[in-house]
Amino acid sequence: MTASQPIAPLVQSALAALAANDMEGAILRFAAASRLAPTDPGLLRSLATLCLRAGRPAEAWSAAETGLRLQPADRDFTNNRLAAMAAAGFLDAALALARRWASEAPGEAQARHRLGSLLLQTGDAPAGLAELEAALALRPDWPEALIAAAEAAFRDRQVDRARAWLDKAVALDPENQTVRMARATILLSLEIWDPGLHDYEYRLRPSAAREIVRHRLTVPRWQGEDLSGRTLLVVAEQGIGDQIRFARDLAALQRLCAGLIVECTPRLAPLLKRSLPEVTVMPSVERREGHRHTFTYDWLAQLGPIDAYIEAGSILLRLWQRGILPDRSGG
């Protein structure tokens, strides 16, 4: 049996796991394949990239270092190593290596992009912007560089340039979740609701790195139809800070329906119960396994019939669609 024979099924299984949004499964299979073929740079490249996406910088760093020993001049391995070093907390060391890479290869867009991104991480938006502009001069239609440059421009208070780069990135890759979420973040901070709110819906796409599973939630998702005489469930998502932010619109939502049930992280439940006495507040039952968040809804049986649900982060879009403008005057 050749080495490729046991590897091919692992790679196929890893790709199938990715298609099913099972990031952990894909990483495990690529790791197993790379152990069988430790000199295969393609396997190591895939493993490093996936580990970075999954927030596992130590494993990404290790895979990139191994790849660089095999192919010292490989740009992808160099880029992944620097990104992993920074994510692991070694930002100064990564920045020093990125400066050297950019000085040795000034005409390499990937080198200028990585240096600009790292400078942005240090808080030096003007210097980061200069490097990212250089990357775009070399590769003008690169969505990843466009959104990084947009963030740098936004931090440098160049809002029009940021918006232009974000719009270009979306035009180049309209179904890219990362691109859409980058534009949503900036537009919503500027209270530009359209297309900001629609872009923000891309967080719910199946390709999301952080998979959310909801067991025994069988009612339909609210699409904005009339809620008179109906009961709506708002399901929890994201961290406690985001849940507090989303809670600002619950009072307006409550006026649209006969009954409103709000799921939230248990620590937040007492505060919401005091703030919204007419709303039924329920602490979430959640289990985390890596990047997968599993919510269970057995507790719905004790509350009576529920007509529909909506994610907390989508309340604002539904209100806006009904002509209820967000009030952010209080900050």
N, C-alpha and C positions, 0 to 999 in steps of 0.2 A: 504493500500500500504506500503510495507517495504521500508526501507531506500535504499536498494540496487537497487530497481526498477528504480528510477529516475536517479541514479548514472551511471548505466551501459550504457545507451545511451550517456551520456556525455563523458565517458571514450572512448567508441567506436568512437565518433566524434572527440575526441582529437587525438586518434591514426590515424584516417583518415587524420586529418589536418597535422600531422607529415609526413605521407606518401606523402602528397601533398606539402611538404616543407613550410607549413604555420605555422611557429613557434609561431607567435602571437596568432593565433587561438587556437593552442594546449594549450598554457599557460592559455588563458581565460577559456577554458573548464576544464582543471585540477583544476584551482582555484575555479570554480563554483562547481565542484564535491567535493573538499575538504571542502567547506563551508557547503555542505549538510551532509558530513561525517567527522567532524572535528577531530575524533580520529582514522582515517584510516591512518596508517603510509605509506602505499604504495602510496597513492595519494600525500601526502606531500613530499615523496622522489622524485617522478616524477616531482612535481612542482619545488622543489629546484634545481634539475638537469637541467631542461629546462631553468629556469630563469638564471642560471649561463651561459649556452650556449648562451643565448640571450643577455648577457651583462646587466642584471638587478639584480645587487648584493643585493640591499636592499630587494627585494622580495625573493630572494634565502635565504638570511640570516634569514628572518622572518619565512619562511617555515621550515628551518632547526632547528631553535630554538624551534618552536612548536613541531617538531618531537622529539627533545631531551627531552622535558618535558614528552613526552609519553614513550620514550625509551632512557633513559639517557646513556646507553652503546652502542648505535648503531653507528657503525663505519662510515657508509655512511653519517648519519646526522652530525657527528662530522667533517668529511672531507669537506662536503659542507659548513658548517658554517665557517670553517677556510678559505676556498677558497673565500667565499663571503665577509668575513671581510677584507681580503687583497684587493680584487677587489674594495671594497668600500672605501679604503684608510686607513684602520686600520691595517697596516702591522705589526707594532711593537706588538700590542695586539695579533694578530693572531700568530705571531712567538712565543710569550711567551707561549700561549696555546699549540702550536704544540710541543714545547720543553717538556712541561709537559706530553703530550700524548705519545711522543716517549720514555721518561724516564720511564713511567708507563707500556708501552707495547713495549719493545725493540725488541720483536720477531714479531711485527705486521708490515707487509710490507706497508700497507696503511699509518700508522703513520710515518714511515721513509720517504716514498715518499712525503708526504705533507710537512714535515719539510725541506727536501731537496729542494723542489720546492720553498718554501718561502725564504729559504736562497739564492737561486738563484735570486729571485726577489730583494733581498737587494743588490745584486752585489757580494756576497761572493761565487764565483764559486767553489773554492776548498772545502769549508765546505759543500756546497750543493752537490757537487759530492760525497763526502764521505757518506752522508746520502742516496743518490740515489743508490750508489753501495751496501749499506746495504739492501736497498729495493729489489734490483735485486738478491742479494744472497738468499733472502727469497722467491722471486717469479721471477725466471729468464726469463719467457716468457710473461712478462707483457708489451705490446706495449707502454702504456702511460708512464711507468717508463723508458723504453728504450729511448724514444725520449727526456724525461727530462734529463736523464743522458748524452745523446749525446750533448744536448745544454750546459750542465755544462762542459763537457770535451772540447767542442769546445772553450768555453770562457777561459778555462784553457790551451789553445793551445795544447791540446792532440787530434789532428785532426784524426789520424788513429783510435783511440778508438771511437771517435764520429762517424766516418763513419761505423765502424763495428756494432755499436749498431743500427744505423739507418737502415742499410741493414738487420739486423736481424728483426727489427720491421716491415719492409716492407714484408719480407718473411713470417712472422707470420700472417699479416693482409694486404694483397696486395691491397685491395680495400678501405682501410681506408683513407679517405681524410686528416684527421689530420696528420696521419703518413707520407703520401706522401708530404704534404706541409712542414712538419718539415724537411724532407730530402732535398726538393727543396731549402729551405731557406739557408741551410748550403752549399749545393753543388754549388749553383749559386754564393754564396759569394766567393767561391774558384775557380770560373770559370770552374767548371766541368759540361760541358753542357749536357753530356749524362751520367746518366739519369736525371740530374737536370731539364732540360727543359721539359721533358716528365712528371716528377712528378708535375711540376708547373701547368700543364693542369688540374690537379685534382681540382683546385680552381673553375672550371666551372661545376663540377658535380652537379646534381640536389639536392644533400644532403647538399649543402652549407648553412650555417646558415644565411648568408646574401643573400637573394634572389634578383636577378636582373631580371626585367621584361622589355622587349623591345617591345613597341607598334608600329605597322605599319612598322616593319622592315621585309620585305618579301623576300629579296634576299637571296641566299644560303651563307653559311659560306665558306670562302676560305679554301681549303684543300691543297694548295700548287701548284695547276696547273698553267700553263703558263698564264701570265697576259698581254701579248702583245696585244695592241689595246683595252684593257679593263679598266674599272674604278673600283677602290677598295675603300671601305669605312672602315676606322679604327674607331671602336666605343670605347667610353670612358669607363674606369672602374677604380675603386679604387680612392684614394685621389689625391690631386694636386701634392704631392711629387712623387708618383709613376708615374703619367702621365708625369712629367718632365723627370723621369728616362727612361720611355718607348720611349720618343721622340728622344732619341739618335739614334735610328735605322730608323727613318722616311726617312732620305735622301737616305739610301741604298734601302729602300722599294720603294721609288718614282721612282727610275731608272728601276724598273721592270714592271711598268704599264703605260698606256697612261694617266691616270688621277688618282689622289689620293685626297681623301677627308678625313679630320681628324676631328673627334668630340672630344671636350675637355671641361673641366669645364670653364665657362665663364671668370673667372679671368685669365686663362692661354691663352685665345685666342689671345690677342694683341701680346704677346711674340712670340707665334708660327707663327703668320702671318709675323712678322718682320724677324724671323729666317728662315722661309721656304716660300719664296715668290712664288714659283711655285706650292705650295700645297694649296688646298682650305680648310680653317680652319673654322669650324662651332662650335659655343658654344652649349653645350648640353642643352636640355630641360628636366629637371629631377625633380621628386617629391619623397620625402622621407616620408615613413610611417613606423615608427619603424625601423626594419632592412630590410625593403623592399625598393629597389630603382627602381623607374619606369621611364624609358626613353621613350620619344615620338619622332617619326620621321616624323611628318607632313612636316617639312622643306625640306625633301628630294625631294619633288615634284618640287621645284624651281630650282633644280640642274641638271635635266636631268637624263637619265637612269644610274643606278648603277648596276654593274655586280655581286659583291660579297662583303662580309664584313669580318672583322677579329677583334677580341678584341685586344686592344693595348698591353696587356701583352703577347700575343701569336705571336707578330711580330718576336721576336728573334728566336723562334722555327722554324717558316716558313723560315726565312733567313738561319738558320743553316742547315735545311734540303736541301736547294738548294746549299749548299757549300759556303755560304757567312759567313765567320767567324766573330764573334763580335769583334769590336775594343774597348777595354776598357783601352787603354794606357793612356787616359786622366783622369782616375779616375772614 
